[in-house]
Amino acid sequence: MSDAAGPLLLTNDDGVEAPGLEALRGAAEGLDLGLGLGPIRVVAPAGAHSGGGHRVTTHAPIAVARLDGGRLAVDGTPADCVRLALDHLVPDFSWVLSGINAGGNLGTDVYHSGTVAAVREAVIHGRPGIALSHYIARGRTIDWPVAARRARVVLRTLLAIPWQPGTFWNVNLPHPEPGAPEPSVVFCPLDPSPLPLSYHREGDRAHYRGVYQDRARRPSHDVDVCFRGQIAVTLIRMVPEAGPGSP
């Protein structure tokens, strides 16, 4: 964890009114764990920015609106939210929690996910963070109270682990069938397999038609773990560890 205790910063890429953000707030409420965490502060995009990656706004003004409950809606990206929080909105925050995203952020998804980008931005500036997402199985809808309960279990574990600078946690909740056993938390590596590339062309236009649930997966990596109905937790290291020949 960071040396200075402070508020928990909550953000996402689905927008400030998204049910996943409210579920995350419920999951994080009261999670002090003896670490001096809290209170919760919400700084999230005013609208959806899914799949926007780590884009930031540098050549235009960014409007911030104050909503009920002390929430702040930013007319910008998830990374913008964290940057503004660091600069003046919540400069003393101890951790950033981003999510709960409606849809998985598994494997190579982390490179274009706005949910993950918010956490990565915090880590760049020396603050720890956790990205949380919920995989969606075909024909099912997310039960957000259940998602909040499962997220709380994971948060209790991860927030108590001493933070390693240059790293962050990526969490993906599964979507098991109703009545299935409660999922276990599985620590696993990131799957490097690419997403399926399939486009339907209409003249000069192309529409993505890749099927997320049919993506390639390596055994015991995060995609496989989550698709098999377990909670996939991956430590992502932004800076490679020093090895032979490193300065």
Backbone torsions as a table, in degrees:
resi	resn	phi	psi	omega
1	MET	NA	165.7	177.8
2	SER	-73.2	157.7	-175.9
3	ASP	-66.6	-38.2	-176.0
4	ALA	-98.5	120.9	177.8
5	ALA	-73.3	150.8	-179.7
6	GLY	-173.2	-168.2	-177.9
7	PRO	-61.7	156.6	169.6
8	LEU	-90.4	121.8	178.6
9	LEU	-91.6	123.8	177.7
10	LEU	-109.8	134.5	177.1
11	THR	-149.2	-177.7	178.2
12	ASN	-166.9	-172.6	172.6
13	ASP	-122.2	2.8	178.0
14	ASP	-92.1	-6.5	178.8
15	GLY	106.9	154.2	-171.5
16	VAL	-63.3	-24.7	-179.2
17	GLU	-95.3	5.0	-176.4
18	ALA	-67.1	141.5	179.8
19	PRO	-63.5	-28.0	178.9
20	GLY	-65.6	-32.8	178.2
21	LEU	-70.6	-39.1	176.9
22	GLU	-66.5	-36.6	176.4
23	ALA	-64.5	-39.7	178.3
24	LEU	-65.2	-39.2	178.3
25	ARG	-62.0	-42.2	177.2
26	GLY	-64.4	-37.7	-179.9
27	ALA	-67.4	-34.3	-175.2
28	ALA	-89.7	-15.0	-176.2
29	GLU	-58.4	124.4	175.4
30	GLY	78.2	7.9	-179.0
31	LEU	-83.8	72.7	179.3
32	ASP	-81.8	-45.0	178.2
33	LEU	56.6	23.6	-178.7
34	GLY	74.3	11.6	-176.7
35	LEU	-99.7	-0.1	-179.5
36	GLY	74.4	27.9	-177.6
37	LEU	-81.1	155.4	174.3
38	GLY	105.3	166.8	-2.9
39	PRO	-74.2	174.9	178.9
40	ILE	-83.6	134.2	175.0
41	ARG	-125.1	131.5	-178.9
42	VAL	-106.5	120.5	174.0
43	VAL	-132.3	103.4	-171.5
44	ALA	-136.4	159.8	179.5
45	PRO	-61.6	146.6	178.6
46	ALA	-68.3	-27.6	179.3
47	GLY	-135.8	-179.7	-176.8
48	ALA	-74.2	140.8	177.4
49	HIS	-135.8	33.7	-178.2
50	SER	-61.0	137.7	177.1
51	GLY	74.0	9.2	-177.8
52	GLY	-83.8	-4.5	177.5
53	GLY	63.4	-145.0	-173.1
54	HIS	-100.5	35.3	179.2
55	ARG	-68.0	140.3	176.5
56	VAL	-128.3	157.0	-179.0
57	THR	-101.2	118.4	-177.8
58	THR	-127.0	-13.4	-176.0
59	HIS	-121.9	25.5	177.1
60	ALA	-153.4	152.0	177.4
61	PRO	-67.7	150.8	179.2
62	ILE	-116.9	116.8	-179.8
63	ALA	-83.5	144.0	177.2
64	VAL	-127.3	124.7	179.3
65	ALA	-110.5	140.3	178.2
66	ARG	-93.9	125.0	-178.7
67	LEU	-109.3	179.2	178.2
68	ASP	-64.5	155.1	178.5
69	GLY	73.1	14.0	179.7
70	GLY	77.9	7.7	-179.9
71	ARG	-73.7	147.3	177.6
72	LEU	-117.9	127.0	178.9
73	ALA	-104.1	120.9	-175.2
74	VAL	-104.5	130.0	176.1
75	ASP	-82.4	64.9	-176.1
76	GLY	-164.4	-166.5	-174.8
77	THR	-89.9	169.2	174.9
78	PRO	-57.0	-41.5	178.3
79	ALA	-64.8	-37.2	175.1
80	ASP	-58.2	-41.8	-178.8
81	CYS	-58.2	-44.9	-179.7
82	VAL	-68.6	-40.8	179.8
83	ARG	-62.7	-42.4	177.6
84	LEU	-67.4	-37.2	177.7
85	ALA	-62.6	-45.2	179.5
86	LEU	-62.6	-38.8	-175.2
87	ASP	-74.2	-46.6	-175.7
88	HIS	-157.1	-18.7	-175.5
89	LEU	-76.0	-46.9	177.6
90	VAL	-143.9	63.2	-171.0
91	PRO	-64.4	-17.7	-177.1
92	ASP	-100.1	16.3	-177.2
93	PHE	-64.3	146.3	-176.0
94	SER	-93.7	-39.7	178.0
95	TRP	-137.3	153.1	167.4
96	VAL	-111.5	131.2	173.9
97	LEU	-114.8	125.2	-175.3
98	SER	-120.1	126.7	-180.0
99	GLY	139.8	-152.3	-13.3
100	ILE	-76.2	121.0	-176.3
101	ASN	-69.9	138.5	175.8
102	ALA	-83.0	87.8	-174.8
103	GLY	131.1	149.1	-177.4
104	GLY	-69.6	153.0	168.7
105	ASN	-129.8	73.8	-173.6
106	LEU	-108.1	152.5	174.6
107	GLY	53.6	-130.6	-176.2
108	THR	-71.4	-4.3	173.3
109	ASP	-56.1	-29.0	-173.6
110	VAL	-61.8	-18.8	-177.7
111	TYR	-83.3	-18.6	177.5
112	HIS	-121.4	7.8	-179.1
113	SER	-82.8	128.1	173.1
114	GLY	-70.4	-32.8	176.9
115	THR	-57.8	-48.4	-179.3
116	VAL	-71.2	-36.2	-178.6
117	ALA	-59.8	-36.2	179.5
118	ALA	-60.9	-42.4	179.6
119	VAL	-70.2	-42.3	179.6
120	ARG	-59.9	-39.2	178.1
121	GLU	-61.4	-41.5	178.6
122	ALA	-63.2	-43.1	-178.5
123	VAL	-64.2	-37.0	176.3
124	ILE	-55.6	-34.5	-178.2
125	HIS	-96.7	14.5	173.7
126	GLY	84.3	22.2	177.0
127	ARG	-117.1	141.9	-179.8
128	PRO	-80.1	160.5	-179.8
129	GLY	-162.5	163.9	180.0
130	ILE	-135.9	127.5	174.3
131	ALA	-100.5	132.1	-179.0
132	LEU	-125.9	133.2	-179.7
133	SER	-138.0	161.4	-179.6
134	HIS	-125.5	111.0	175.0
135	TYR	-60.5	143.4	178.9
136	ILE	-116.4	116.5	177.6
137	ALA	-79.0	156.6	-179.9
138	ARG	-57.0	130.9	172.9
139	GLY	75.7	11.0	-179.7
140	ARG	-121.0	156.2	174.9
141	THR	-115.1	154.3	-177.0
142	ILE	-76.5	131.8	171.5
143	ASP	-92.2	98.8	-171.5
144	TRP	-66.0	-38.1	174.7
145	PRO	-59.6	-39.0	176.7
146	VAL	-66.6	-41.6	178.7
147	ALA	-60.7	-42.0	179.3
148	ALA	-62.6	-41.7	179.8
149	ARG	-63.7	-43.1	179.3
150	ARG	-69.1	-38.3	178.0
151	ALA	-63.5	-37.4	-179.7
152	ARG	-62.2	-39.6	177.8
153	VAL	-60.1	-44.5	-179.4
154	VAL	-67.5	-43.1	-178.9
155	LEU	-61.4	-40.1	179.3
156	ARG	-58.7	-36.1	179.6
157	THR	-75.0	-50.8	-171.5
158	LEU	-71.6	-37.2	-179.7
159	LEU	-66.4	-22.6	-179.3
160	ALA	-87.2	-8.5	179.3
161	ILE	-86.3	128.3	178.3
162	PRO	-54.7	131.6	-176.4
163	TRP	-73.9	137.8	172.7
164	GLN	-99.6	111.6	-179.9
165	PRO	-51.9	141.7	-178.7
166	GLY	87.0	5.8	179.7
167	THR	-129.9	161.3	170.7
168	PHE	-151.5	164.6	-179.0
169	TRP	-98.5	136.7	173.6
170	ASN	-118.2	119.6	-174.3
171	VAL	-115.7	132.6	175.8
172	ASN	-126.7	116.8	177.4
173	LEU	-80.8	140.5	-179.4
174	PRO	-83.0	177.9	178.4
175	HIS	-130.7	67.1	-176.5
176	PRO	-68.6	163.8	177.1
177	GLU	-66.3	149.7	176.3
178	PRO	-55.0	135.4	-179.8
179	GLY	87.8	-5.1	178.5
180	ALA	-70.1	156.4	177.7
181	PRO	-57.3	150.8	178.1
182	GLU	-61.0	132.6	-175.8
183	PRO	-68.1	148.2	175.3
184	SER	-91.2	158.9	174.4
185	VAL	-89.3	123.2	-177.5
186	VAL	-122.5	121.2	174.3
187	PHE	-82.9	126.8	-171.7
188	CYS	-152.3	159.9	179.3
189	PRO	-79.5	163.3	178.3
190	LEU	-75.8	134.6	178.5
191	ASP	-81.7	121.7	-178.4
192	PRO	-83.8	1.8	-177.2
193	SER	-65.4	140.4	-179.6
194	PRO	-75.2	156.9	172.3
195	LEU	-70.1	153.1	179.1
196	PRO	-64.2	136.3	177.1
197	LEU	-104.4	110.3	179.9
198	SER	-148.8	121.4	-178.4
199	TYR	-126.9	140.2	172.2
200	HIS	-98.4	123.3	-176.5
201	ARG	-100.0	134.5	174.0
202	GLU	-128.9	97.0	-175.8
203	GLY	63.7	-122.4	179.9
204	ASP	-92.2	8.4	-179.3
205	ARG	-109.1	145.9	178.0
206	ALA	-128.8	132.9	-179.2
207	HIS	-116.5	126.6	-179.0
208	TYR	-65.3	133.6	-178.0
209	ARG	-130.1	16.3	178.5
210	GLY	-64.4	141.5	-179.6
211	VAL	-100.2	112.3	-173.9
212	TYR	-57.5	-42.2	-175.4
213	GLN	-70.0	-14.4	-179.7
214	ASP	-99.1	11.3	-176.9
215	ARG	-65.4	156.3	177.1
216	ALA	-66.6	149.8	178.3
217	ARG	-149.0	140.6	176.9
218	ARG	-94.2	139.6	-179.8
219	PRO	-55.2	136.8	174.7
220	SER	68.0	9.2	172.5
221	HIS	-94.9	174.3	-168.5
222	ASP	-60.1	-39.5	179.6
223	VAL	-61.7	-48.1	-179.5
224	ASP	-62.1	-44.2	-179.1
225	VAL	-61.0	-47.7	-177.6
226	CYS	-68.9	-42.5	179.5
227	PHE	-64.8	-25.3	177.9
228	ARG	-86.2	4.5	172.6
229	GLY	95.3	16.8	177.8
230	GLN	-112.5	161.2	178.2
231	ILE	-81.9	114.9	-178.0
232	ALA	-89.9	122.6	179.3
233	VAL	-122.1	121.2	-175.3
234	THR	-126.0	131.3	173.5
235	LEU	-88.4	118.5	-179.7
236	ILE	-103.0	124.8	-178.3
237	ARG	-102.4	118.1	-177.2
238	MET	-76.8	-34.7	-178.3
239	VAL	-115.0	122.0	-179.4
240	PRO	-58.9	147.7	177.1
241	GLU	-66.9	146.5	179.6
242	ALA	-63.9	137.8	178.8
243	GLY	-135.7	-168.7	179.3
244	PRO	-56.4	131.0	179.2
245	GLY	89.1	-6.2	178.5
246	SER	-75.2	146.7	179.3
247	PRO	-67.9	NA	NA
